[in-house]
Amino acid sequence: MEELKILQKTYDMIKYGNQCLLQFPRAERYALAAEIKQSMYKILRTIIQANKQRNKRPLQIEIDVELDVLRTFIRLAADKQTAYLPLRKYEIWSKQLNEIGKMLGGWIKATQ
């Protein structure tokens, strides 16, 4: 049941993230914004795969790594020198990622 909750939270995070990426400058839509989208979709894809497989541990670790990558990309977008992402949107997006990370941690502990 836990994986369905994390799947829904990830889906909601992607919907919010795609709205945030629309305000990126055109030059960055094909660079940083594209990387962020790829990372979000990879997390979603890997959660679905982990839910279907018997040995979930390697995929859960892959999700954890990709979450850290996504956090770094979003922090880079919100950096004061680039400022593609307003602080308020960064806070909301970060909270969503932290919640997904907590759910993933619980999922990892439950499958050990």
PyMOL commands that set and color helices and strands:
alter all, ss='L'
color gray80, all
select helices_A, chain A and resi 2-21+26-29+32-52+57-78+87-111
alter helices_A, ss='H'
color red, helices_A
deselect
rebuild
show_as cartoon
